[in-house]
Amino acid sequence: MLSGPNLDAMAKMVKALKIPVIASGGVSSIDDIKNLMNIKNLWGVITGKAIYSGSLNLKEAIKITKINKGK
């Protein structure tokens, strides 16, 4: 729905589970990607509608994740 991911719930889920977690839902901007990248051990993000609506540039998102991967 492009309303932003629930960062607190996602962080709690990643911490509570011992299996890979991929965030899905709400992503609408590069800032959402950056915020999700702050969640330690999060495996990935599904962007969905944000790419099709044009609110998220996929190339920019990939670039940001590669730059920040080692941090």
All heavy atoms as TSV, in Angstrom:
chain	resi	resn	atom	element	x	y	z
A	1	MET	N	N	0.812	-1.205	0.000
A	1	MET	CA	C	0.000	0.000	0.000
A	1	MET	C	C	0.851	1.264	0.000
A	1	MET	O	O	0.328	2.353	0.111
A	1	MET	CB	C	-0.933	0.001	1.201
A	1	MET	CG	C	-1.881	-1.188	1.274
A	1	MET	SD	S	-3.099	-1.222	-0.022
A	1	MET	CE	C	-4.128	0.129	0.426
A	2	LEU	N	N	2.160	1.097	-0.075
A	2	LEU	CA	C	3.082	2.237	-0.137
A	2	LEU	C	C	3.005	3.152	1.087
A	2	LEU	O	O	3.257	4.340	0.994
A	2	LEU	CB	C	2.845	3.059	-1.419
A	2	LEU	CG	C	2.949	2.309	-2.740
A	2	LEU	CD1	C	2.583	3.235	-3.898
A	2	LEU	CD2	C	4.315	1.721	-2.935
A	3	SER	N	N	2.669	2.589	2.235
A	3	SER	CA	C	2.524	3.389	3.445
A	3	SER	C	C	3.741	3.311	4.365
A	3	SER	O	O	3.722	3.854	5.456
A	3	SER	CB	C	1.274	2.952	4.204
A	3	SER	OG	O	1.375	1.585	4.560
A	4	GLY	N	N	4.784	2.644	3.936
A	4	GLY	CA	C	5.983	2.482	4.749
A	4	GLY	C	C	5.946	1.190	5.526
A	4	GLY	O	O	4.887	0.784	6.014
A	5	PRO	N	N	7.082	0.516	5.643
A	5	PRO	CA	C	7.132	-0.742	6.388
A	5	PRO	C	C	7.051	-0.503	7.888
A	5	PRO	O	O	7.425	0.563	8.378
A	5	PRO	CB	C	8.486	-1.324	5.996
A	5	PRO	CG	C	9.313	-0.150	5.603
A	5	PRO	CD	C	8.368	0.864	5.038
A	6	ASN	N	N	6.570	-1.497	8.610
A	6	ASN	CA	C	6.514	-1.429	10.061
A	6	ASN	C	C	7.886	-1.859	10.577
A	6	ASN	O	O	8.151	-3.046	10.776
A	6	ASN	CB	C	5.404	-2.341	10.596
A	6	ASN	CG	C	5.222	-2.207	12.080
A	6	ASN	OD1	O	6.149	-1.862	12.812
A	6	ASN	ND2	N	4.024	-2.506	12.544
A	7	LEU	N	N	8.762	-0.897	10.759
A	7	LEU	CA	C	10.150	-1.175	11.110
A	7	LEU	C	C	10.299	-1.856	12.464
A	7	LEU	O	O	11.108	-2.775	12.615
A	7	LEU	CB	C	10.965	0.112	11.065
A	7	LEU	CG	C	11.019	0.804	9.703
A	7	LEU	CD1	C	11.648	2.180	9.835
A	7	LEU	CD2	C	11.753	-0.049	8.690
A	8	ASP	N	N	9.526	-1.414	13.452
A	8	ASP	CA	C	9.628	-2.011	14.784
A	8	ASP	C	C	9.216	-3.477	14.762
A	8	ASP	O	O	9.910	-4.334	15.312
A	8	ASP	CB	C	8.763	-1.245	15.796
A	8	ASP	CG	C	9.300	0.154	16.071
A	8	ASP	OD1	O	10.523	0.362	15.940
A	8	ASP	OD2	O	8.491	1.019	16.425
A	9	ALA	N	N	8.109	-3.773	14.120
A	9	ALA	CA	C	7.639	-5.158	14.047
A	9	ALA	C	C	8.612	-6.027	13.262
A	9	ALA	O	O	8.877	-7.171	13.635
A	9	ALA	CB	C	6.249	-5.220	13.421
A	10	MET	N	N	9.167	-5.470	12.195
A	10	MET	CA	C	10.120	-6.230	11.386
A	10	MET	C	C	11.374	-6.547	12.186
A	10	MET	O	O	11.881	-7.667	12.152
A	10	MET	CB	C	10.466	-5.451	10.115
A	10	MET	CG	C	11.353	-6.213	9.150
A	10	MET	SD	S	10.681	-7.796	8.587
A	10	MET	CE	C	9.127	-7.287	7.896
A	11	ALA	N	N	11.882	-5.579	12.919
A	11	ALA	CA	C	13.076	-5.801	13.734
A	11	ALA	C	C	12.816	-6.867	14.798
A	11	ALA	O	O	13.661	-7.739	15.035
A	11	ALA	CB	C	13.518	-4.492	14.388
A	12	LYS	N	N	11.654	-6.829	15.415
A	12	LYS	CA	C	11.307	-7.831	16.429
A	12	LYS	C	C	11.194	-9.220	15.807
A	12	LYS	O	O	11.619	-10.211	16.390
A	12	LYS	CB	C	9.996	-7.451	17.121
A	12	LYS	CG	C	10.135	-6.266	18.051
A	12	LYS	CD	C	8.805	-5.868	18.649
A	12	LYS	CE	C	8.942	-4.611	19.484
A	12	LYS	NZ	N	7.643	-4.137	19.992
A	13	MET	N	N	10.618	-9.286	14.613
A	13	MET	CA	C	10.459	-10.568	13.948
A	13	MET	C	C	11.818	-11.178	13.607
A	13	MET	O	O	12.063	-12.354	13.856
A	13	MET	CB	C	9.632	-10.415	12.663
A	13	MET	CG	C	9.333	-11.734	11.988
A	13	MET	SD	S	8.443	-11.608	10.412
A	13	MET	CE	C	7.220	-10.372	10.721
A	14	VAL	N	N	12.702	-10.356	13.047
A	14	VAL	CA	C	14.034	-10.843	12.688
A	14	VAL	C	C	14.768	-11.338	13.923
A	14	VAL	O	O	15.426	-12.377	13.897
A	14	VAL	CB	C	14.844	-9.731	11.969
A	14	VAL	CG1	C	16.301	-10.123	11.806
A	14	VAL	CG2	C	14.221	-9.421	10.617
A	15	LYS	N	N	14.649	-10.606	15.015
A	15	LYS	CA	C	15.331	-10.987	16.253
A	15	LYS	C	C	14.753	-12.271	16.845
A	15	LYS	O	O	15.487	-13.097	17.381
A	15	LYS	CB	C	15.225	-9.849	17.278
A	15	LYS	CG	C	16.030	-10.068	18.517
A	15	LYS	CD	C	15.985	-8.867	19.434
A	15	LYS	CE	C	16.811	-9.129	20.676
A	15	LYS	NZ	N	16.798	-7.983	21.583
A	16	ALA	N	N	13.452	-12.470	16.710
A	16	ALA	CA	C	12.783	-13.610	17.328
A	16	ALA	C	C	12.946	-14.917	16.556
A	16	ALA	O	O	12.864	-15.997	17.147
A	16	ALA	CB	C	11.295	-13.310	17.488
A	17	LEU	N	N	13.189	-14.817	15.265
A	17	LEU	CA	C	13.242	-16.020	14.432
A	17	LEU	C	C	14.673	-16.428	14.104
A	17	LEU	O	O	15.561	-15.592	14.022
A	17	LEU	CB	C	12.475	-15.797	13.127
A	17	LEU	CG	C	10.988	-15.504	13.279
A	17	LEU	CD1	C	10.377	-15.142	11.935
A	17	LEU	CD2	C	10.276	-16.709	13.881
A	18	LYS	N	N	14.862	-17.708	13.907
A	18	LYS	CA	C	16.180	-18.232	13.552
A	18	LYS	C	C	16.246	-18.596	12.077
A	18	LYS	O	O	17.163	-19.254	11.630
A	18	LYS	CB	C	16.493	-19.462	14.398
A	18	LYS	CG	C	16.438	-19.213	15.880
A	18	LYS	CD	C	17.820	-19.238	16.454
A	18	LYS	CE	C	17.773	-19.158	17.962
A	18	LYS	NZ	N	18.147	-17.873	18.459
A	19	ILE	N	N	15.260	-18.174	11.309
A	19	ILE	CA	C	15.210	-18.437	9.877
A	19	ILE	C	C	15.330	-17.111	9.126
A	19	ILE	O	O	15.069	-16.047	9.701
A	19	ILE	CB	C	13.904	-19.168	9.473
A	19	ILE	CG1	C	12.678	-18.327	9.835
A	19	ILE	CG2	C	13.842	-20.547	10.105
A	19	ILE	CD1	C	11.363	-18.873	9.314
A	20	PRO	N	N	15.725	-17.152	7.855
A	20	PRO	CA	C	15.832	-15.905	7.091
A	20	PRO	C	C	14.484	-15.181	6.992
A	20	PRO	O	O	13.449	-15.809	6.787
A	20	PRO	CB	C	16.276	-16.378	5.705
A	20	PRO	CG	C	16.914	-17.710	5.938
A	20	PRO	CD	C	16.172	-18.313	7.087
A	21	VAL	N	N	14.520	-13.867	7.156
A	21	VAL	CA	C	13.318	-13.042	7.054
A	21	VAL	C	C	13.521	-12.030	5.930
A	21	VAL	O	O	14.568	-11.383	5.843
A	21	VAL	CB	C	13.026	-12.296	8.376
A	21	VAL	CG1	C	11.855	-11.343	8.224
A	21	VAL	CG2	C	12.770	-13.298	9.499
A	22	ILE	N	N	12.511	-11.912	5.073
A	22	ILE	CA	C	12.507	-10.935	3.994
A	22	ILE	C	C	11.330	-10.003	4.224
A	22	ILE	O	O	10.194	-10.448	4.340
A	22	ILE	CB	C	12.395	-11.631	2.622
A	22	ILE	CG1	C	13.609	-12.541	2.406
A	22	ILE	CG2	C	12.279	-10.592	1.515
A	22	ILE	CD1	C	13.541	-13.379	1.163
A	23	ALA	N	N	11.617	-8.709	4.308
A	23	ALA	CA	C	10.574	-7.712	4.541
A	23	ALA	C	C	9.689	-7.594	3.305
A	23	ALA	O	O	10.169	-7.606	2.181
A	23	ALA	CB	C	11.198	-6.357	4.868
A	24	SER	N	N	8.405	-7.466	3.541
A	24	SER	CA	C	7.459	-7.307	2.438
A	24	SER	C	C	6.297	-6.455	2.907
A	24	SER	O	O	5.744	-6.674	3.973
A	24	SER	CB	C	6.949	-8.683	1.988
A	24	SER	OG	O	6.025	-8.556	0.945
A	25	GLY	N	N	5.974	-5.461	2.099
A	25	GLY	CA	C	4.821	-4.631	2.419
A	25	GLY	C	C	5.169	-3.222	2.818
A	25	GLY	O	O	6.026	-3.013	3.665
A	26	GLY	N	N	4.554	-2.275	2.169
A	26	GLY	CA	C	4.658	-0.878	2.567
A	26	GLY	C	C	5.792	-0.081	1.964
A	26	GLY	O	O	5.796	1.134	2.046
A	27	VAL	N	N	6.785	-0.730	1.382
A	27	VAL	CA	C	7.937	-0.003	0.856
A	27	VAL	C	C	7.499	0.960	-0.239
A	27	VAL	O	O	6.814	0.575	-1.181
A	27	VAL	CB	C	9.008	-0.979	0.316
A	27	VAL	CG1	C	10.129	-0.215	-0.360
A	27	VAL	CG2	C	9.552	-1.845	1.437
A	28	SER	N	N	7.895	2.226	-0.082
A	28	SER	CA	C	7.483	3.226	-1.064
A	28	SER	C	C	8.608	4.133	-1.527
A	28	SER	O	O	8.425	4.926	-2.442
A	28	SER	CB	C	6.359	4.096	-0.497
A	28	SER	OG	O	6.831	4.849	0.602
A	29	SER	N	N	9.781	4.047	-0.882
A	29	SER	CA	C	10.848	4.988	-1.220
A	29	SER	C	C	12.222	4.419	-0.879
A	29	SER	O	O	12.338	3.414	-0.167
A	29	SER	CB	C	10.655	6.290	-0.442
A	29	SER	OG	O	10.871	6.066	0.943
A	30	ILE	N	N	13.224	5.113	-1.342
A	30	ILE	CA	C	14.608	4.768	-1.011
A	30	ILE	C	C	14.827	4.859	0.493
A	30	ILE	O	O	15.550	4.053	1.071
A	30	ILE	CB	C	15.591	5.700	-1.772
A	30	ILE	CG1	C	15.624	5.311	-3.249
A	30	ILE	CG2	C	16.982	5.661	-1.179
A	30	ILE	CD1	C	16.184	3.939	-3.555
A	31	ASP	N	N	14.184	5.819	1.135
A	31	ASP	CA	C	14.329	5.939	2.593
A	31	ASP	C	C	13.844	4.684	3.303
A	31	ASP	O	O	14.436	4.268	4.304
A	31	ASP	CB	C	13.587	7.170	3.119
A	31	ASP	CG	C	14.305	8.465	2.763
A	31	ASP	OD1	O	15.530	8.434	2.518
A	31	ASP	OD2	O	13.632	9.504	2.720
A	32	ASP	N	N	12.774	4.068	2.798
A	32	ASP	CA	C	12.299	2.818	3.396
A	32	ASP	C	C	13.355	1.734	3.269
A	32	ASP	O	O	13.597	0.971	4.213
A	32	ASP	CB	C	10.999	2.353	2.727
A	32	ASP	CG	C	9.815	3.239	3.052
A	32	ASP	OD1	O	9.832	3.923	4.099
A	32	ASP	OD2	O	8.859	3.245	2.260
A	33	ILE	N	N	14.011	1.654	2.116
A	33	ILE	CA	C	15.081	0.676	1.912
A	33	ILE	C	C	16.216	0.941	2.893
A	33	ILE	O	O	16.710	0.019	3.554
A	33	ILE	CB	C	15.614	0.722	0.460
A	33	ILE	CG1	C	14.513	0.426	-0.559
A	33	ILE	CG2	C	16.811	-0.196	0.292
A	33	ILE	CD1	C	14.009	-0.975	-0.571
A	34	LYS	N	N	16.620	2.188	3.016
A	34	LYS	CA	C	17.698	2.555	3.944
A	34	LYS	C	C	17.336	2.180	5.378
A	34	LYS	O	O	18.166	1.650	6.119
A	34	LYS	CB	C	17.999	4.045	3.858
A	34	LYS	CG	C	18.669	4.454	2.568
A	34	LYS	CD	C	18.856	5.964	2.511
A	34	LYS	CE	C	19.481	6.410	1.216
A	34	LYS	NZ	N	19.584	7.893	1.135
A	35	ASN	N	N	16.108	2.471	5.780
A	35	ASN	CA	C	15.670	2.148	7.146
A	35	ASN	C	C	15.650	0.641	7.383
A	35	ASN	O	O	16.053	0.176	8.454
A	35	ASN	CB	C	14.301	2.752	7.417
A	35	ASN	CG	C	14.343	4.253	7.532
A	35	ASN	OD1	O	15.364	4.830	7.913
A	35	ASN	ND2	N	13.251	4.912	7.183
A	36	LEU	N	N	15.200	-0.113	6.408
A	36	LEU	CA	C	15.189	-1.572	6.553
A	36	LEU	C	C	16.598	-2.137	6.619
A	36	LEU	O	O	16.847	-3.125	7.313
A	36	LEU	CB	C	14.399	-2.210	5.406
A	36	LEU	CG	C	12.890	-2.064	5.511
A	36	LEU	CD1	C	12.228	-2.368	4.172
A	36	LEU	CD2	C	12.332	-2.956	6.608
A	37	MET	N	N	17.528	-1.506	5.942
A	37	MET	CA	C	18.915	-1.976	5.971
A	37	MET	C	C	19.541	-1.830	7.356
A	37	MET	O	O	20.552	-2.467	7.647
A	37	MET	CB	C	19.741	-1.239	4.928
A	37	MET	CG	C	19.403	-1.675	3.515
A	37	MET	SD	S	20.427	-0.872	2.280
A	37	MET	CE	C	22.035	-1.546	2.711
A	38	ASN	N	N	18.947	-1.021	8.205
A	38	ASN	CA	C	19.446	-0.874	9.576
A	38	ASN	C	C	19.049	-2.031	10.471
A	38	ASN	O	O	19.512	-2.120	11.607
A	38	ASN	CB	C	18.948	0.439	10.173
A	38	ASN	CG	C	19.611	1.641	9.539
A	38	ASN	OD1	O	20.780	1.594	9.190
A	38	ASN	ND2	N	18.860	2.706	9.378
A	39	ILE	N	N	18.189	-2.911	9.985
A	39	ILE	CA	C	17.763	-4.068	10.779
A	39	ILE	C	C	18.777	-5.192	10.557
A	39	ILE	O	O	18.864	-5.771	9.470
A	39	ILE	CB	C	16.344	-4.524	10.393
A	39	ILE	CG1	C	15.342	-3.391	10.642
A	39	ILE	CG2	C	15.967	-5.784	11.163
A	39	ILE	CD1	C	13.933	-3.687	10.179
A	40	LYS	N	N	19.543	-5.462	11.581
A	40	LYS	CA	C	20.584	-6.481	11.503
A	40	LYS	C	C	19.981	-7.852	11.199
A	40	LYS	O	O	18.988	-8.241	11.804
A	40	LYS	CB	C	21.358	-6.523	12.822
A	40	LYS	CG	C	22.541	-7.442	12.811
A	40	LYS	CD	C	23.288	-7.391	14.114
A	40	LYS	CE	C	24.444	-8.363	14.076
A	40	LYS	NZ	N	25.222	-8.329	15.305
A	41	ASN	N	N	20.582	-8.553	10.256
A	41	ASN	CA	C	20.216	-9.913	9.848
A	41	ASN	C	C	18.955	-10.008	8.996
A	41	ASN	O	O	18.487	-11.112	8.730
A	41	ASN	CB	C	20.122	-10.855	11.044
A	41	ASN	CG	C	21.448	-11.026	11.740
A	41	ASN	OD1	O	22.492	-11.058	11.094
A	41	ASN	ND2	N	21.430	-11.113	13.057
A	42	LEU	N	N	18.400	-8.895	8.571
A	42	LEU	CA	C	17.290	-8.941	7.615
A	42	LEU	C	C	17.864	-9.381	6.277
A	42	LEU	O	O	18.855	-8.827	5.808
A	42	LEU	CB	C	16.625	-7.569	7.483
A	42	LEU	CG	C	15.443	-7.485	6.521
A	42	LEU	CD1	C	14.265	-8.307	7.055
A	42	LEU	CD2	C	15.024	-6.043	6.311
A	43	TRP	N	N	17.266	-10.380	5.650
A	43	TRP	CA	C	17.837	-10.971	4.433
A	43	TRP	C	C	17.507	-10.201	3.173
A	43	TRP	O	O	18.241	-10.276	2.201
A	43	TRP	CB	C	17.349	-12.401	4.310
A	43	TRP	CG	C	18.210	-13.360	5.057
A	43	TRP	CD1	C	18.634	-13.237	6.353
A	43	TRP	CD2	C	18.763	-14.557	4.568
A	43	TRP	NE1	N	19.398	-14.301	6.693
A	43	TRP	CE2	C	19.498	-15.144	5.609
A	43	TRP	CE3	C	18.696	-15.219	3.357
A	43	TRP	CZ2	C	20.166	-16.332	5.464
A	43	TRP	CZ3	C	19.363	-16.416	3.225
A	43	TRP	CH2	C	20.093	-16.951	4.271
A	44	GLY	N	N	16.393	-9.523	3.119
A	44	GLY	CA	C	16.029	-8.845	1.889
A	44	GLY	C	C	14.743	-8.080	2.011
A	44	GLY	O	O	14.120	-8.037	3.074
A	45	VAL	N	N	14.338	-7.485	0.881
A	45	VAL	CA	C	13.140	-6.658	0.847
A	45	VAL	C	C	12.398	-6.905	-0.460
A	45	VAL	O	O	13.012	-6.931	-1.527
A	45	VAL	CB	C	13.500	-5.152	0.925
A	45	VAL	CG1	C	12.260	-4.289	0.837
A	45	VAL	CG2	C	14.278	-4.846	2.187
A	46	ILE	N	N	11.105	-7.066	-0.374
A	46	ILE	CA	C	10.257	-7.134	-1.557
A	46	ILE	C	C	9.644	-5.752	-1.727
A	46	ILE	O	O	8.995	-5.234	-0.819
A	46	ILE	CB	C	9.161	-8.205	-1.389
A	46	ILE	CG1	C	9.795	-9.581	-1.270
A	46	ILE	CG2	C	8.174	-8.135	-2.554
A	46	ILE	CD1	C	8.824	-10.694	-0.921
A	47	THR	N	N	9.862	-5.156	-2.883
A	47	THR	CA	C	9.394	-3.789	-3.091
A	47	THR	C	C	8.029	-3.706	-3.762
A	47	THR	O	O	7.289	-2.767	-3.541
A	47	THR	CB	C	10.402	-2.987	-3.916
A	47	THR	OG1	O	10.588	-3.634	-5.176
A	47	THR	CG2	C	11.723	-2.879	-3.192
A	48	GLY	N	N	7.707	-4.652	-4.607
A	48	GLY	CA	C	6.393	-4.713	-5.234
A	48	GLY	C	C	5.930	-3.460	-5.941
A	48	GLY	O	O	6.573	-2.961	-6.853
A	49	LYS	N	N	4.824	-2.927	-5.483
A	49	LYS	CA	C	4.133	-1.823	-6.141
A	49	LYS	C	C	4.980	-0.557	-6.287
A	49	LYS	O	O	4.791	0.216	-7.227
A	49	LYS	CB	C	2.852	-1.508	-5.360
A	49	LYS	CG	C	1.945	-0.507	-6.029
A	49	LYS	CD	C	0.665	-0.345	-5.227
A	49	LYS	CE	C	-0.258	0.650	-5.876
A	49	LYS	NZ	N	-1.490	0.809	-5.110
A	50	ALA	N	N	5.915	-0.341	-5.389
A	50	ALA	CA	C	6.737	0.875	-5.430
A	50	ALA	C	C	7.496	1.005	-6.746
A	50	ALA	O	O	7.661	2.114	-7.263
A	50	ALA	CB	C	7.706	0.894	-4.250
A	51	ILE	N	N	7.944	-0.097	-7.283
A	51	ILE	CA	C	8.671	-0.051	-8.556
A	51	ILE	C	C	7.712	0.283	-9.692
A	51	ILE	O	O	7.988	1.136	-10.529
A	51	ILE	CB	C	9.391	-1.378	-8.826
A	51	ILE	CG1	C	10.507	-1.563	-7.797
A	51	ILE	CG2	C	9.960	-1.416	-10.248
A	51	ILE	CD1	C	11.169	-2.908	-7.842
A	52	TYR	N	N	6.567	-0.379	-9.700
A	52	TYR	CA	C	5.606	-0.174	-10.787
A	52	TYR	C	C	4.974	1.215	-10.768
A	52	TYR	O	O	4.655	1.776	-11.809
A	52	TYR	CB	C	4.516	-1.244	-10.744
A	52	TYR	CG	C	5.086	-2.626	-10.867
A	52	TYR	CD1	C	5.016	-3.522	-9.815
A	52	TYR	CD2	C	5.723	-3.042	-12.030
A	52	TYR	CE1	C	5.557	-4.793	-9.918
A	52	TYR	CE2	C	6.268	-4.300	-12.145
A	52	TYR	CZ	C	6.177	-5.173	-11.088
A	52	TYR	OH	O	6.728	-6.419	-11.201
A	53	SER	N	N	4.817	1.776	-9.581
A	53	SER	CA	C	4.207	3.107	-9.476
A	53	SER	C	C	5.212	4.222	-9.767
A	53	SER	O	O	4.824	5.369	-9.960
A	53	SER	CB	C	3.619	3.313	-8.075
A	53	SER	OG	O	4.656	3.466	-7.121
A	54	GLY	N	N	6.501	3.878	-9.748
A	54	GLY	CA	C	7.542	4.870	-10.001
A	54	GLY	C	C	8.035	5.594	-8.767
A	54	GLY	O	O	8.868	6.488	-8.862
A	55	SER	N	N	7.546	5.212	-7.594
A	55	SER	CA	C	7.992	5.892	-6.369
A	55	SER	C	C	9.342	5.382	-5.878
A	55	SER	O	O	9.943	5.981	-4.990
A	55	SER	CB	C	6.940	5.763	-5.271
A	55	SER	OG	O	6.830	4.430	-4.824
A	56	LEU	N	N	9.830	4.285	-6.455
A	56	LEU	CA	C	11.117	3.720	-6.073
A	56	LEU	C	C	11.899	3.385	-7.334
A	56	LEU	O	O	11.390	2.678	-8.214
A	56	LEU	CB	C	10.926	2.448	-5.233
A	56	LEU	CG	C	12.195	1.720	-4.816
A	56	LEU	CD1	C	12.958	2.536	-3.781
A	56	LEU	CD2	C	11.869	0.355	-4.268
A	57	ASN	N	N	13.109	3.887	-7.412
A	57	ASN	CA	C	13.984	3.596	-8.537
A	57	ASN	C	C	14.786	2.343	-8.200
A	57	ASN	O	O	15.618	2.361	-7.280
A	57	ASN	CB	C	14.916	4.787	-8.789
A	57	ASN	CG	C	15.832	4.563	-9.959
A	57	ASN	OD1	O	16.651	3.648	-9.958
A	57	ASN	ND2	N	15.718	5.429	-10.943
A	58	LEU	N	N	14.551	1.261	-8.920
A	58	LEU	CA	C	15.190	-0.021	-8.624
A	58	LEU	C	C	16.708	0.064	-8.729
A	58	LEU	O	O	17.417	-0.460	-7.869
A	58	LEU	CB	C	14.646	-1.115	-9.539
A	58	LEU	CG	C	15.222	-2.508	-9.319
A	58	LEU	CD1	C	14.989	-2.978	-7.898
A	58	LEU	CD2	C	14.635	-3.483	-10.321
A	59	LYS	N	N	17.220	0.724	-9.753
A	59	LYS	CA	C	18.676	0.837	-9.906
A	59	LYS	C	C	19.298	1.551	-8.712
A	59	LYS	O	O	20.348	1.161	-8.219
A	59	LYS	CB	C	19.023	1.563	-11.200
A	59	LYS	CG	C	18.812	0.721	-12.437
A	59	LYS	CD	C	19.256	1.460	-13.682
A	59	LYS	CE	C	18.990	0.602	-14.916
A	59	LYS	NZ	N	19.446	1.262	-16.145
A	60	GLU	N	N	18.644	2.602	-8.251
A	60	GLU	CA	C	19.147	3.348	-7.090
A	60	GLU	C	C	19.098	2.474	-5.834
A	60	GLU	O	O	20.035	2.474	-5.040
A	60	GLU	CB	C	18.327	4.617	-6.880
A	60	GLU	CG	C	18.844	5.496	-5.772
A	60	GLU	CD	C	18.021	6.758	-5.581
A	60	GLU	OE1	O	17.094	7.019	-6.368
A	60	GLU	OE2	O	18.311	7.479	-4.620
A	61	ALA	N	N	18.029	1.726	-5.672
A	61	ALA	CA	C	17.897	0.849	-4.501
A	61	ALA	C	C	18.991	-0.214	-4.494
A	61	ALA	O	O	19.606	-0.476	-3.456
A	61	ALA	CB	C	16.518	0.199	-4.490
A	62	ILE	N	N	19.254	-0.811	-5.644
A	62	ILE	CA	C	20.305	-1.831	-5.731
A	62	ILE	C	C	21.663	-1.212	-5.425
A	62	ILE	O	O	22.472	-1.775	-4.682
A	62	ILE	CB	C	20.296	-2.509	-7.108
A	62	ILE	CG1	C	19.038	-3.362	-7.250
A	62	ILE	CG2	C	21.547	-3.349	-7.330
A	62	ILE	CD1	C	18.784	-3.886	-8.651
A	63	LYS	N	N	21.914	-0.040	-5.958
A	63	LYS	CA	C	23.172	0.657	-5.724
A	63	LYS	C	C	23.375	0.919	-4.230
A	63	LYS	O	O	24.449	0.672	-3.688
A	63	LYS	CB	C	23.206	1.963	-6.503
A	63	LYS	CG	C	24.492	2.736	-6.358
A	63	LYS	CD	C	24.444	4.012	-7.179
A	63	LYS	CE	C	25.689	4.842	-6.967
A	63	LYS	NZ	N	25.641	6.108	-7.719
A	64	ILE	N	N	22.346	1.399	-3.574
A	64	ILE	CA	C	22.440	1.704	-2.133
A	64	ILE	C	C	22.709	0.439	-1.334
A	64	ILE	O	O	23.519	0.448	-0.410
A	64	ILE	CB	C	21.154	2.395	-1.656
A	64	ILE	CG1	C	21.136	3.821	-2.170
A	64	ILE	CG2	C	21.052	2.385	-0.134
A	64	ILE	CD1	C	19.819	4.525	-1.962
A	65	THR	N	N	22.059	-0.647	-1.677
A	65	THR	CA	C	22.269	-1.880	-0.913
A	65	THR	C	C	23.674	-2.424	-1.110
A	65	THR	O	O	24.273	-2.956	-0.192
A	65	THR	CB	C	21.226	-2.957	-1.265
A	65	THR	OG1	O	21.291	-3.275	-2.648
A	65	THR	CG2	C	19.838	-2.508	-0.894
A	66	LYS	N	N	24.224	-2.279	-2.302
A	66	LYS	CA	C	25.591	-2.745	-2.543
A	66	LYS	C	C	26.613	-1.894	-1.818
A	66	LYS	O	O	27.583	-2.394	-1.291
A	66	LYS	CB	C	25.881	-2.771	-4.048
A	66	LYS	CG	C	25.181	-3.909	-4.742
A	66	LYS	CD	C	25.548	-3.982	-6.198
A	66	LYS	CE	C	24.859	-5.165	-6.827
A	66	LYS	NZ	N	25.275	-5.392	-8.208
A	67	ILE	N	N	26.384	-0.586	-1.788
A	67	ILE	CA	C	27.304	0.327	-1.099
A	67	ILE	C	C	27.317	0.045	0.396
A	67	ILE	O	O	28.354	0.043	1.037
A	67	ILE	CB	C	26.906	1.806	-1.357
A	67	ILE	CG1	C	27.203	2.168	-2.805
A	67	ILE	CG2	C	27.637	2.751	-0.398
A	67	ILE	CD1	C	26.630	3.515	-3.236
A	68	ASN	N	N	26.150	-0.200	0.966
A	68	ASN	CA	C	26.018	-0.362	2.421
A	68	ASN	C	C	26.119	-1.807	2.888
A	68	ASN	O	O	26.040	-2.061	4.082
A	68	ASN	CB	C	24.687	0.223	2.880
A	68	ASN	CG	C	24.672	1.726	2.717
A	68	ASN	OD1	O	25.534	2.407	3.228
A	68	ASN	ND2	N	23.699	2.228	1.980
A	69	LYS	N	N	26.302	-2.743	1.998
A	69	LYS	CA	C	26.320	-4.172	2.351
A	69	LYS	C	C	27.398	-4.498	3.392
A	69	LYS	O	O	27.169	-5.278	4.297
A	69	LYS	CB	C	26.521	-5.022	1.110
A	69	LYS	CG	C	26.384	-6.494	1.353
A	69	LYS	CD	C	26.506	-7.266	0.057
A	69	LYS	CE	C	26.336	-8.739	0.308
A	69	LYS	NZ	N	26.482	-9.500	-0.937
A	70	GLY	N	N	28.545	-3.893	3.280
A	70	GLY	CA	C	29.640	-4.208	4.174
A	70	GLY	C	C	29.596	-3.512	5.520
A	70	GLY	O	O	30.414	-3.743	6.373
A	71	LYS	N	N	28.625	-2.667	5.726
A	71	LYS	CA	C	28.563	-1.899	6.981
A	71	LYS	C	C	27.881	-2.664	8.077
A	71	LYS	O	O	27.072	-3.462	7.924
A	71	LYS	CB	C	27.847	-0.564	6.753
A	71	LYS	CG	C	28.644	0.353	5.871
A	71	LYS	CD	C	27.943	1.681	5.737
A	71	LYS	CE	C	28.779	2.600	4.875
A	71	LYS	NZ	N	28.182	3.900	4.726
